[in-house]
């Protein structure tokens, strides 16, 4: 069985750096989806200290990752990368399940889950 998501080396480097700034490199990286955004669903990433009962745990590049069971089918085969440009850097999410994206790139919908769109 393959991992739900893939984190590139560039993204892992940035995440580990953020963990150091957070002051605790033993935390989990939580990746999930919630309703909202222009297209109906929005990505979320943050740090969490404890694994929940329904969480799926992965590990990539030495980073412990949590995904809640509801987000798993929406995040299947997602690739998280970090791109650097002259204007700065940021995380990018390539989701093959998304059929529509908002111009900001952080809101989307899938064929089976449209979420609850908000006005931009």
C-alpha positions as a Python dict, from the first residue, in 0.01 Angstrom:
ca = {
    (1, 'X'): (0, 0, 0),
    (2, 'X'): (141, 339, -96),
    (3, 'X'): (128, 645, 126),
    (4, 'X'): (-174, 871, 91),
    (5, 'X'): (44, 1175, 27),
    (6, 'X'): (400, 1233, -90),
    (7, 'X'): (620, 1504, 55),
    (8, 'X'): (914, 1604, -162),
    (9, 'X'): (1264, 1655, -21),
    (10, 'X'): (1232, 2033, -69),
    (11, 'X'): (906, 2040, 127),
    (12, 'X'): (1051, 1814, 397),
    (13, 'X'): (1349, 2049, 440),
    (14, 'X'): (1113, 2346, 494),
    (15, 'X'): (886, 2151, 729),
    (16, 'X'): (1182, 2039, 943),
    (17, 'X'): (1305, 2399, 954),
    (18, 'X'): (960, 2513, 1069),
    (19, 'X'): (958, 2239, 1335),
    (20, 'X'): (1287, 2375, 1471),
    (21, 'X'): (1137, 2725, 1482),
    (22, 'X'): (830, 2579, 1655),
    (23, 'X'): (1069, 2452, 1922),
    (24, 'X'): (967, 2087, 1907),
    (25, 'X'): (1093, 1856, 1634),
    (26, 'X'): (897, 1560, 1773),
    (27, 'X'): (555, 1699, 1676),
    (28, 'X'): (337, 1556, 1402),
    (29, 'X'): (263, 1737, 1078),
    (30, 'X'): (-116, 1738, 1037),
    (31, 'X'): (-237, 1751, 675),
    (32, 'X'): (-610, 1776, 617),
    (33, 'X'): (-901, 1917, 425),
    (34, 'X'): (-1188, 2129, 554),
    (35, 'X'): (-1493, 2290, 399),
    (36, 'X'): (-1458, 2649, 279),
    (37, 'X'): (-1265, 2858, 32),
    (38, 'X'): (-1383, 2977, -306),
    (39, 'X'): (-1416, 2630, -457),
    (40, 'X'): (-1558, 2451, -152),
    (41, 'X'): (-1263, 2274, 11),
    (42, 'X'): (-938, 2407, 159),
    (43, 'X'): (-612, 2242, 256),
    (44, 'X'): (-475, 2271, 604),
    (45, 'X'): (-128, 2200, 744),
    (46, 'X'): (-5, 2251, 1096),
    (47, 'X'): (173, 2091, 1388),
    (48, 'X'): (8, 1870, 1644),
    (49, 'X'): (146, 1700, 1953),
    (50, 'X'): (-86, 1398, 1978),
    (51, 'X'): (-233, 1146, 1739),
    (52, 'X'): (-612, 1121, 1738),
    (53, 'X'): (-806, 795, 1753),
    (54, 'X'): (-910, 806, 1385),
    (55, 'X'): (-585, 948, 1248),
    (56, 'X'): (-374, 772, 988),
    (57, 'X'): (-1, 803, 1064),
    (58, 'X'): (268, 811, 796),
    (59, 'X'): (637, 892, 805),
    (60, 'X'): (840, 1046, 524),
    (61, 'X'): (1187, 1203, 536),
    (62, 'X'): (1182, 1160, 915),
    (63, 'X'): (859, 1361, 950),
    (64, 'X'): (564, 1200, 1129),
    (65, 'X'): (245, 1288, 939),
    (66, 'X'): (-118, 1268, 1053),
    (67, 'X'): (-418, 1258, 821),
    (68, 'X'): (-773, 1232, 955),
    (69, 'X'): (-986, 951, 812),
    (70, 'X'): (-1230, 1193, 644),
    (71, 'X'): (-951, 1369, 452),
    (72, 'X'): (-782, 1048, 336),
    (73, 'X'): (-985, 984, 17),
    (74, 'X'): (-962, 1351, -85),
    (75, 'X'): (-585, 1357, -30),
    (76, 'X'): (-510, 1024, -199),
    (77, 'X'): (-201, 1060, -424),
    (78, 'X'): (-145, 1427, -332),
    (79, 'X'): (209, 1562, -372),
    (80, 'X'): (329, 1842, -143),
    (81, 'X'): (629, 2038, -267),
    (82, 'X'): (806, 2362, -181),
    (83, 'X'): (892, 2604, -460),
    (84, 'X'): (1136, 2891, -425),
    (85, 'X'): (1121, 3194, -654),
    (86, 'X'): (1252, 3550, -660),
    (87, 'X'): (927, 3659, -492),
    (88, 'X'): (974, 3414, -205),
    (89, 'X'): (874, 3057, -149),
    (90, 'X'): (573, 2852, -61),
    (91, 'X'): (421, 2510, -45),
    (92, 'X'): (243, 2375, -351),
    (93, 'X'): (-11, 2095, -349),
    (94, 'X'): (-70, 1883, -656),
    (95, 'X'): (-399, 1699, -610),
    (96, 'X'): (-497, 1467, -898),
    (97, 'X'): (-845, 1437, -740),
    (98, 'X'): (-923, 1808, -780),
    (99, 'X'): (-1151, 1893, -1073),
    (100, 'X'): (-1165, 2268, -1003),
    (101, 'X'): (-928, 2508, -827),
    (102, 'X'): (-957, 2864, -704),
    (103, 'X'): (-717, 3124, -840),
    (104, 'X'): (-536, 3134, -504),
    (105, 'X'): (-448, 2765, -538),
    (106, 'X'): (-552, 2666, -185),
    (107, 'X'): (-919, 2598, -255),
    (108, 'X'): (-1052, 2315, -470),
    (109, 'X'): (-1328, 2060, -518),
    (110, 'X'): (-1335, 1696, -627),
    (111, 'X'): (-1586, 1502, -834),
    (112, 'X'): (-1724, 1340, -518),
    (113, 'X'): (-1684, 1624, -265),
    (114, 'X'): (-1771, 1986, -342),
    (115, 'X'): (-1746, 2113, 15),
    (116, 'X'): (-1908, 2443, 114),
    (117, 'X'): (-1787, 2734, -101),
    (118, 'X'): (-1737, 3076, 58),
    (119, 'X'): (-1723, 3412, -118),
    (120, 'X'): (-1370, 3526, -200),
}
